[in-house]
Amino acid sequence: MAAPSPAYQVVKNIIYKRTPDLKLDTDYRVKTHIPMASKAWIPHRW
């Protein structure tokens, strides 16, 4: 899998600097939705 291009990183940094709420929202989604999806897809062991 190819690494993200430097231009993509620059654009992402600009977007994050201009809209910190977007980064917070993204972090929130990563921290909540991914674990929830993992719990839904991975069989419970207890």
TORBA-900713 format. One record per atom (N, C-alpha, C, O): residue number from 1; chain; atom name; z, x, y. Coordinates in steps of 0.02 Angstrom, whole numbers. Atoms other than C-alpha are relative to their C-alpha. Layout:
// residues N
NODE  pos  unit  site       z       x       y
NODE  NUM     A    CA       Z       X       Y
...
//
This chain:
// residues 46
NODE  pos  unit  site       z       x       y
NODE    1     A     N       0      43     -60
NODE    1     A    CA       0       0       0
NODE    1     A     C       0      45      62
NODE    1     A     O      40      91      68
NODE    2     A     N       7     -41     -60
NODE    2     A    CA     -52      71     168
NODE    2     A     C      58     -12      47
NODE    2     A     O      84     -68      53
NODE    3     A     N     -54       7     -50
NODE    3     A    CA      80     104     299
NODE    3     A     C     -28     -34      62
NODE    3     A     O     -87     -28      77
NODE    4     A     N      23      32     -62
NODE    4     A    CA      73       2     459
NODE    4     A     C     -28      51      49
NODE    4     A     O      -1     107      54
NODE    5     A     N      30     -47     -47
NODE    5     A    CA     -37      82     590
NODE    5     A     C      46      12      59
NODE    5     A     O      87     -31      76
NODE    6     A     N     -41     -14     -60
NODE    6     A    CA      44     166     741
NODE    6     A     C     -10     -53      54
NODE    6     A     O      38     -71      89
NODE    7     A     N      13      51     -51
NODE    7     A    CA     -40      38     853
NODE    7     A     C      41     -62     -14
NODE    7     A     O      68     -93      32
NODE    8     A     N     -40      58      18
NODE    8     A    CA      46    -100     757
NODE    8     A     C      73      11      20
NODE    8     A     O     105     -35      46
NODE    9     A     N     -69     -16     -18
NODE    9     A    CA     214     -13     782
NODE    9     A     C      10      -6      75
NODE    9     A     O      60     -33      98
NODE   10     A     N      -5       3     -73
NODE   10     A    CA     181       4     969
NODE   10     A     C       1     -72      24
NODE   10     A     O      42     -91      65
NODE   11     A     N       4      71     -20
NODE   11     A    CA     132    -179     987
NODE   11     A     C      65     -35     -18
NODE   11     A     O      93     -73      21
NODE   12     A     N     -62      31      21
NODE   12     A    CA     284    -231     887
NODE   12     A     C      58      19      46
NODE   12     A     O      98     -24      65
NODE   13     A     N     -54     -22     -45
NODE   13     A    CA     399    -126     996
NODE   13     A     C      -5     -34      68
NODE   13     A     O      46     -54      97
NODE   14     A     N      10      33     -64
NODE   14     A    CA     323    -200    1154
NODE   14     A     C      23     -73      -4
NODE   14     A     O      58     -98      40
NODE   15     A     N     -19      70       8
NODE   15     A    CA     344    -376    1088
NODE   15     A     C      76      -6      -4
NODE   15     A     O     106     -51      27
NODE   16     A     N     -73       3       8
NODE   16     A    CA     524    -341    1038
NODE   16     A     C      35      13      67
NODE   16     A     O      85     -19      82
NODE   17     A     N     -32     -15     -65
NODE   17     A    CA     564    -266    1209
NODE   17     A     C      -8     -58      48
NODE   17     A     O      37     -73      86
NODE   18     A     N      12      55     -47
NODE   18     A    CA     486    -412    1301
NODE   18     A     C      37     -63     -22
NODE   18     A     O      59    -102      20
NODE   19     A     N     -32      61      25
NODE   19     A    CA     561    -546    1190
NODE   19     A     C      54      18     -51
NODE   19     A     O      42      13    -111
NODE   20     A     N     -54     -17      47
NODE   20     A    CA     727    -490    1116
NODE   20     A     C      20     -59     -44
NODE   20     A     O      43     -49    -100
NODE   21     A     N     -17      58      41
NODE   21     A    CA     755    -668    1057
NODE   21     A     C     -43      -3     -62
NODE   21     A     O     -21     -26    -115
NODE   22     A     N      45       0      58
NODE   22     A    CA     605    -649     942
NODE   22     A     C      27      46     -54
NODE   22     A     O      27      30    -113
NODE   23     A     N     -28     -47      48
NODE   23     A    CA     684    -497     861
NODE   23     A     C      63     -29     -32
NODE   23     A     O      73     -24     -92
NODE   24     A     N     -61      30      26
NODE   24     A    CA     850    -587     844
NODE   24     A     C     -19     -55     -50
NODE   24     A     O      12     -60    -103
NODE   25     A     N      21      54      44
NODE   25     A    CA     760    -736     767
NODE   25     A     C     -27      29     -65
NODE   25     A     O     -13       3    -119
NODE   26     A     N      28     -31      60
NODE   26     A    CA     666    -622     647
NODE   26     A     C      56      29     -43
NODE   26     A     O      56      19    -104
NODE   27     A     N     -56     -28      37
NODE   27     A    CA     826    -531     598
NODE   27     A     C      39     -57     -34
NODE   27     A     O      61     -51     -91
NODE   28     A     N     -37      57      27
NODE   28     A    CA     911    -699     573
NODE   28     A     C     -36     -28     -62
NODE   28     A     O      -4     -42    -113
NODE   29     A     N      38      26      57
NODE   29     A    CA     772    -760     460
NODE   29     A     C       4      46     -60
NODE   29     A     O      13      24    -116
NODE   30     A     N      -3     -49      55
NODE   30     A    CA     773    -600     359
NODE   30     A     C      68      -3     -35
NODE   30     A     O      72       1     -96
NODE   31     A     N     -67      -2      29
NODE   31     A    CA     961    -607     336
NODE   31     A     C      19     -65     -34
NODE   31     A     O      64     -65     -77
NODE   32     A     N     -20      64      29
NODE   32     A    CA     968    -791     291
NODE   32     A     C     -51     -26     -50
NODE   32     A     O     -32     -47    -105
NODE   33     A     N      50      32      43
NODE   33     A    CA     804    -850     215
NODE   33     A     C     -15      42     -62
NODE   33     A     O     -24      14    -116
NODE   34     A     N      15     -41      59
NODE   34     A    CA     771    -701     101
NODE   34     A     C      56      -5     -51
NODE   34     A     O      42     -14    -110
NODE   35     A     N     -53       9      50
NODE   35     A    CA     944    -707      20
NODE   35     A     C       0     -70     -30
NODE   35     A     O      12     -78     -90
NODE   36     A     N       3      68      27
NODE   36     A    CA     926    -896       2
NODE   36     A     C     -56      -6     -50
NODE   36     A     O     -48     -36    -103
NODE   37     A     N      56       2      46
NODE   37     A    CA     756    -875     -78
NODE   37     A     C      16      38     -64
NODE   37     A     O      -2      18    -119
NODE   38     A     N     -19     -39      59
NODE   38     A    CA     826    -741    -193
NODE   38     A     C      46     -40     -45
NODE   38     A     O      39     -39    -106
NODE   39     A     N     -45      41      40
NODE   39     A    CA     965    -858    -248
NODE   39     A     C     -38     -55     -35
NODE   39     A     O     -21     -74     -91
NODE   40     A     N      38      54      30
NODE   40     A    CA     838    -994    -280
NODE   40     A     C     -43      24     -58
NODE   40     A     O     -52     -11    -107
NODE   41     A     N      47     -25      50
NODE   41     A    CA     721    -884    -382
NODE   41     A     C      33      39     -56
NODE   41     A     O      10      39    -113
NODE   42     A     N     -33     -41      51
NODE   42     A    CA     843    -770    -472
NODE   42     A     C      51     -43     -37
NODE   42     A     O      94     -74      -5
NODE   43     A     N     -48      42      37
NODE   43     A    CA     939    -857    -613
NODE   43     A     C      71      23      13
NODE   43     A     O      85      83      16
NODE   44     A     N     -70     -17     -11
NODE   44     A    CA    1125    -864    -583
NODE   44     A     C      29      27     -65
NODE   44     A     O      12       4    -119
NODE   45     A     N     -30     -31      59
NODE   45     A    CA    1228    -758    -700
NODE   45     A     C      72     -22     -11
NODE   45     A     O     105       2     -57
NODE   46     A     N     -70      21       9
NODE   46     A    CA    1394    -846    -678
NODE   46     A     C       3     -75     -13
NODE   46     A     O      58    -102     -22
//
